[in-house]
Amino acid sequence: MKPKEAGTARTGGGGMAAVRTGLARVVPGLLLCAAIGAAASFLSGHYGGPAMLFALLLGIAFGFAGEGGRARAGVEVASGFVLRLGVGLLGIRITLDEIAAFGWQTPAVVAGLIALTIATGFAAARLFGRPWRFALLAGGAVAICGASAALAIAAVIPRTDRTERDTLFTVVAVTTLSTVAMVLYPVLFGLLGLDDRGIGFLIGATVHDVAQVVGAGYSVSDEAGDAATIVKLMRVAMLPVVLVAIALALRATGAGSAAARVALLPWFMVLFIALSAAASVAALPPALTGAVEAASRAMLLTAIAALGVKTSLKAMLALGGGHVWVVTVETLVLLLAAILAFHVFLAA
């Protein structure tokens, strides 16, 4: 074998070895979460409870597996990539006509709620003696899409020695509150006497993270889950707008860098819109739509299970101080404002 060919062979072999190593890292955790999701589906089918809630609770019971060891990498993939792919695939069951049925009032209300929540973050941070950087992190996370928004905003604002700690705290806090909201909000909104579409709107407008929105919505019904997903994606779509506004404001005040990078539209939202458009303009084969919907449901159950595995009850109980009050006040203001806005502007 010539030297060049030998080098190519070694490179190819090394590439395959890297792939095998990567798979070996993520497969155990993925299989664990998939097994929990399958068990949740089985329990739901036999006892009538919501599969998403079963997946969350069973995942929490396996929380020890997410603290380290062989399953950790796979759990991270399940709660990240698998979740986003599952949400993207949901687009095949939601047509553009269904999205348009929300009218212009719903996006306007969503934008108003985002602005109000971020403003509340600044007011609460000032009240509890917290810096403006944390106000932006917490306000954006609660208003838009939880941990993802916090990480995106952290990449735009000027970094200090507290930025990483504040970002980590925000991620833990909004994930904790989202997990609580996933369980409590469907019950609360049901007590308000709303139909499934109204419940779905409020879940999508108030729960922080995409995963918990999907879990809470589909634990009520398919109609509520579809509505919650659409409204949540309206909030996610506002993230680039908010990042641009932050970058421009920082540049105008001299506090930020002109080269601050702004995140593009999330890929899973692009997938969602593409599949929704395809389902709207063409009669897709029922076998195809059924297979994609089944795959989406399996992925979402796997992702919710991973979220449960990652949930640390100890960390939830350890949160304290002014930071918690800021995030809690924002969450409560968003909840009350969304309920009020729904009854004033959107209720039939």
Beta strands, then each sheet from edge to edge (+ up, - down):
end
